[in-house]
Amino acid sequence: MQLNENVKVALDRLKSSRDTYEQVIVNLIKVAEECRRKEEALLIEGCKVMADDMIKLNEEWGVVSSDLDWEW
């Protein structure tokens, strides 16, 4: 596998003297996958909170709407 010199230097900074480049890359993949899982979980949680807020707003407007006699 050929790497740009800048990439090799960056990998060198991430590895300990005992690590291979393959170990560094595998660790980076694991970190990226964990970040993706955490991001997905946060997005799902945020959507649930927004959905709950929308339901509450809808219920509040439903009460207001039924109390008023709207004439169009």
matplotlib code that plots the C-alpha trace (Angstrom):
import matplotlib.pyplot as plt

x = [0.0, 1.4, 0.9, 1.5, 4.4, 2.1, -0.2, 2.8, 4.0, 0.5, 0.4, 3.8, 2.5, -0.4, 1.6, 3.7, 7.1, 5.5, 2.5, 2.4, 0.8, -1.9, -2.7, -2.9, -5.3, -7.4, -7.6, -8.7, -11.4, -12.7, -12.7, -14.6, -17.2, -17.7, -18.2, -20.7, -22.7, -22.7, -23.7, -26.6, -27.7, -27.6, -29.6, -32.2, -32.5, -32.8, -35.6, -37.4, -37.2, -38.4, -41.3, -42.3, -42.2, -44.3, -46.9, -47.1, -47.4, -50.1, -52.0, -51.7, -53.0, -55.8, -57.1, -56.8, -58.5, -61.4, -62.0, -62.3, -65.2, -63.5, -65.5, -64.1]
y = [0.0, 3.4, 6.3, 10.0, 11.1, 13.4, 10.4, 8.3, 11.1, 11.4, 7.6, 7.8, 10.3, 8.0, 4.8, 3.7, 2.1, -1.4, -0.7, -1.6, 0.7, -1.9, -1.8, 2.0, 1.9, -0.8, 1.3, 4.3, 2.3, 1.2, 4.8, 5.9, 3.1, 4.0, 7.7, 6.8, 4.6, 7.4, 10.0, 7.8, 7.2, 11.0, 11.7, 9.1, 10.5, 14.1, 13.0, 11.3, 14.5, 16.6, 14.2, 14.5, 18.3, 18.3, 16.0, 18.4, 21.4, 19.7, 18.9, 22.5, 23.9, 21.3, 22.7, 26.3, 25.4, 23.7, 26.6, 29.1, 29.4, 30.0, 31.6, 31.6]
z = [0.0, -0.9, 1.4, 1.0, 3.2, 5.2, 5.9, 7.0, 9.3, 10.8, 11.4, 13.0, 15.5, 16.4, 16.9, 19.8, 19.1, 19.4, 17.1, 13.5, 10.9, 10.5, 14.3, 14.1, 11.1, 12.8, 16.0, 13.9, 12.2, 15.7, 16.9, 13.7, 14.1, 17.8, 16.9, 14.2, 16.7, 19.3, 16.7, 15.5, 19.1, 19.7, 16.6, 17.5, 21.1, 19.6, 17.3, 20.2, 22.2, 19.3, 18.7, 22.3, 22.1, 19.0, 20.6, 23.6, 21.3, 19.3, 22.5, 23.7, 20.4, 20.4, 23.7, 22.4, 19.1, 20.8, 23.2, 20.4, 18.1, 14.8, 12.1, 8.6]

ax = plt.figure().add_subplot(projection="3d")
ax.plot(x, y, z, "-o")
ax.set_aspect("equal")
plt.show()
